[in-house]
């Protein structure tokens, strides 16, 4: 089989990914991420890819702005195209590869409860950490030196024998002493190096499956025929239809925590002027942050929390 393979290096792969349009790329050891749950054959390396979100949308304060959702969906579509082109390039060189989409959940993981948090096939933030792209934040989002948390992630699995990147040793998050993500969260889901994922899902996927199933249930249960028709013609129905059509509000949604995060070279240059104040902040949130800060360990120990994302 090796006679059909063109020799590749980690630099070759990274250069190609960047040429295709990725903003960030790193390579992790598949053994550290248990890729065997996805494939037994081609998971030796995890090529983590990221593209930045548009700074203009990150300056929009409303968490539920539908144009913002749509623009994020376009960024995700672009990254999917980049990853597909990278797979074709790898396979032309003789290395079978497979994409790990950021939005796909296998049906066997669904147990009939639309409110339950569903995980992707692979924890992409954890893969990105292992690939040296960044470290974790207070709410377990990935933070990168270049764009903070304002990136979309995907991964390509490929058993190409190249050097892996090393995870960053110094955490980027400023911890509870900053706490801007907690202050801005409209659902108040940020915990101490944790997140209430099921509560967060109501915001980060506001027109997702849970909302669709609940809405259809209300339509079915409505006894009045005229009211039932009115519900089907309502703005709620229109928003769900439009969201399903393009994924906006289904695979994209609230990211206030990312918008206000001061980590990243892009923040001062592009975003700080729009986020001097955080209107969602409350005295109760300030009290929670004070309590966190009082019991917070030295922040260099934050890397112990990296393992948490294996269960996210």
PyMOL commands that set and color helices and strands:
alter all, ss='L'
color gray80, all
select helices_A, chain A and resi 2-4+10-20+30-32+35-37+55-58+66-92+107-109+124-130+175-177+180-184+197-204+209-221+225-232+235-246+256-260+265-274+283-295+299-311
alter helices_A, ss='H'
color red, helices_A
select strands_A, chain A and resi 24-29+45-52+97-100+135-136+142-143+151-158+190-191+194-195
alter strands_A, ss='S'
color yellow, strands_A
deselect
rebuild
show_as cartoon
